[in-house]
Amino acid sequence: MITSIAFTVYPVSHMERARSFYEHVLGLHASYHYQDVWVEYDIGDSTFAITTTEMGHTPGAKGAVVAFEVSDLDAFVHKLKERAVSFVRETFDTPVCRMAVIEDPDGNHITIHKRHA
């Protein structure tokens, strides 16, 4: 029986550049790192990781997408635009949420998400 998602990982090509984006642009805080080839960020009850380790995945391959929940979507999007983050899709509404899609420096897509109350 599956009880939770242990972690989600994105392949990246340049760890220092990726860490700068995830930590300084998105504001994540590293909770664990291994020899600068694997970095984890604890987010709520989940873990998001980035790696330069060859795992058979290509950075920016447009596969699965992580969605980060934020408390104020408009303010977060504004901050990202001030930092010249590349937007794949501007903010849009669905029946259950609002979201926008951005790219990290390798072209991995990231959804910035806010559930409706």
Backbone torsions as a table, in degrees:
resi	resn	phi	psi	omega
1	MET	NA	129.0	176.2
2	ILE	-82.1	131.5	-177.0
3	THR	-113.4	-19.2	178.2
4	SER	-170.3	173.2	172.2
5	ILE	-93.9	121.0	-177.5
6	ALA	-69.0	-48.6	177.5
7	PHE	-163.2	160.9	170.5
8	THR	-118.9	137.3	-177.9
9	VAL	-130.0	139.6	173.7
10	TYR	-112.5	133.8	172.3
11	PRO	-76.6	139.8	177.1
12	VAL	-131.4	156.3	-177.0
13	SER	-95.2	-22.2	-175.7
14	HIS	-141.9	105.9	-171.2
15	MET	-61.6	-45.5	-177.5
16	GLU	-60.4	-44.5	178.8
17	ARG	-64.6	-43.1	-180.0
18	ALA	-64.5	-45.5	178.7
19	ARG	-60.6	-40.5	178.8
20	SER	-59.4	-43.7	178.8
21	PHE	-64.0	-54.1	-175.1
22	TYR	-67.5	-33.6	-177.4
23	GLU	-90.5	-44.0	-174.9
24	HIS	-91.4	-30.2	179.3
25	VAL	-89.8	-50.6	-178.6
26	LEU	-86.8	-19.3	176.3
27	GLY	84.8	19.5	177.3
28	LEU	-76.9	155.0	179.1
29	HIS	-117.7	123.8	-179.0
30	ALA	-63.4	132.7	178.1
31	SER	-106.9	-18.1	-179.3
32	TYR	-162.4	144.3	171.0
33	HIS	-146.0	149.8	-179.9
34	TYR	-126.4	113.4	175.6
35	GLN	43.6	33.6	179.1
36	ASP	53.8	27.0	172.3
37	VAL	-118.0	-8.4	-179.6
38	TRP	-147.2	122.7	179.2
39	VAL	-129.3	132.8	179.6
40	GLU	-113.3	146.9	176.1
41	TYR	-127.7	115.8	176.3
42	ASP	-78.4	127.1	-179.6
43	ILE	-131.2	107.4	-175.2
44	GLY	59.9	-128.7	179.3
45	ASP	-93.3	10.1	-177.0
46	SER	-120.4	170.8	176.5
47	THR	-129.5	133.7	172.9
48	PHE	-111.0	135.8	-177.9
49	ALA	-130.5	155.8	170.9
50	ILE	-126.7	148.0	-178.1
51	THR	-149.5	147.4	169.8
52	THR	-102.1	1.7	179.0
53	THR	-67.6	134.6	177.7
54	GLU	-68.2	111.3	-179.4
55	MET	-124.0	14.3	-179.0
56	GLY	83.5	13.2	179.6
57	HIS	-120.8	145.7	-177.8
58	THR	-103.0	128.6	175.6
59	PRO	-54.8	135.4	177.8
60	GLY	71.8	21.5	-173.7
61	ALA	-74.9	-2.7	177.5
62	LYS	64.1	44.1	175.9
63	GLY	-95.1	-128.3	179.7
64	ALA	-62.5	157.1	-177.7
65	VAL	-128.2	135.8	174.4
66	VAL	-89.5	145.9	175.5
67	ALA	-120.5	120.7	178.1
68	PHE	-97.2	123.7	176.9
69	GLU	-78.5	134.3	177.8
70	VAL	-123.6	157.7	-178.9
71	SER	-80.1	-30.8	-179.4
72	ASP	-137.7	97.2	-175.2
73	LEU	-60.7	-47.5	-176.6
74	ASP	-61.3	-44.0	179.8
75	ALA	-65.2	-40.8	-179.2
76	PHE	-67.0	-43.5	178.3
77	VAL	-61.9	-42.3	178.1
78	HIS	-58.5	-45.0	179.0
79	LYS	-61.6	-41.4	179.6
80	LEU	-64.6	-39.9	178.7
81	LYS	-66.0	-37.7	176.4
82	GLU	-61.8	-28.9	-178.8
83	ARG	-95.3	12.9	175.0
84	ALA	59.5	34.9	176.0
85	VAL	-70.7	141.1	179.8
86	SER	-78.1	123.0	178.2
87	PHE	-97.7	127.7	175.1
88	VAL	-84.1	-37.0	178.9
89	ARG	-147.1	127.3	177.8
90	GLU	-67.1	168.7	-178.5
91	THR	-54.3	134.3	176.9
92	PHE	-143.8	160.3	-177.2
93	ASP	-105.0	147.3	168.6
94	THR	-127.4	174.3	178.2
95	PRO	-62.4	-22.3	-176.1
96	VAL	-114.7	-9.0	-175.0
97	CYS	-163.2	176.5	167.8
98	ARG	-125.0	147.0	-178.9
99	MET	-159.5	164.4	172.5
100	ALA	-138.9	158.2	-179.1
101	VAL	-122.3	128.9	179.3
102	ILE	-120.8	175.8	175.7
103	GLU	-122.5	142.9	170.4
104	ASP	-82.5	178.2	-177.3
105	PRO	-60.1	-21.1	177.8
106	ASP	-92.0	-3.1	-177.9
107	GLY	91.6	5.2	174.1
108	ASN	-67.3	132.8	179.6
109	HIS	-81.4	142.2	178.5
110	ILE	-133.9	127.0	175.7
111	THR	-92.3	130.5	172.5
112	ILE	-101.3	122.8	-160.7
113	HIS	-132.5	143.9	172.8
114	LYS	-141.1	117.8	177.5
115	ARG	-70.7	146.1	172.4
116	HIS	-68.2	151.9	179.6
117	ALA	-66.0	NA	NA
